[in-house]
Amino acid sequence: MLQTSGTERTPRPNSGHWEFEANMVRLHKDEGVFYRAVRYTLDVSREPKQIDLVFGGAVLKGIYEVKGDTLRVAYAQSDKDVRPTHFEGGTGAARFLFKRKK
């Protein structure tokens, strides 16, 4: 599932994925084509847990939750937007739901 600025969209099959490494996430577009790599930091001491994605000089503040093989992420679409406090999305926020591929 994908939601940006409060508009929910149904993703197409093979519409991209995120591949996590130690402190980097590789973003892939349709059909697995590599798009870009961004740094990230986590703060597991917060509730909900926080993730910051670093795109060049911009830091997009977000939250995340892992349950089993499901990852939910909501983050600000601009470094000027505030960190989301819930996973429902809304104006200025993007929301993603990922299933781990085994």
N, C-alpha and C positions, 0 to 999 in steps of 0.2 A: 504494500500500500504506500502511496505517496500523497502528501498534502503540502501545498505551498500557499502561504498567505491566506489560509482559510478555505482554499478550493481543493477538494479531494479529487484525486485522479486515480483511475485504475491503471496500474502499470501493465505494459505489454510483456508477454513472455520474453525472457532474455533481455530485459530492459536495463541491465546493468547490475553491478554488485560492488560491494566494498570488500577489500582484502586487507586485513589488519596484520601489522608487524609490530615490533617492539614499541616504537613511538611514532609510527608512520602508518597511514592508511592509503592504500592505492585505490583510486576511484576508476571504475570501468563503466563505459557507456554500453549501448546496445551491442548485443552479440559478443560481449566480453572485450571490446576494444578498449585498450588502456587510455584513460583520459588525463589523469594527473595524480601526483602523490602529494599529500599534505601531512604536516605534523599534527599530532594531537597530544593533549595532556588530560589526565583523569584526576578527579578528586572523589575518592570513594568514601570519604568521611562525611559527605553531605547527603541529605535525603531530599529529593531524589539525587542520585549520583550525578556528578557533573562531568562534562566533556567540553574541551575547548579545541576547536579546529583552526589551524593556522594556515590561511590561504595568503601567501605572500606576506604583506604587512598587516593584513586584517585578521583579527581573532574573532571567530564566530562562536559565541557562548551557547552551550547546550546542556541537555540532560540526557541520561540514558538509563535503560533497565534491561537486564538479561534475566530471562526465565527459561530454563531448559535450553532449547535450540533457537529461541526467539530473542532478537535484539530490537528494542524500540529506541529510536533517537529522535529528539526534537531539538532544533537549534535555530538561533537567530539568523536571518538571511543577510544581515548587514552587521558590521562591527559597531554600528550606531544603535542597533536594536538591543533590548535587554534580554537576558537569559530567560527562556520559557520556564514556567513553574509547574507545568503539567504537560501531558502528551496529547492534548486535544488540538494542538496547533493554534491557529489564529493569525491575525494580521502580523506580518513581519517575521513569521516563523515557518520553518519547513519541518515536516514530520515523515519519518521513514520507519517501516517495519521490515525486518530482515529475518529470513529463516536460514539457519546454518545448513550448508550443503556438505554432506558427508561423502 
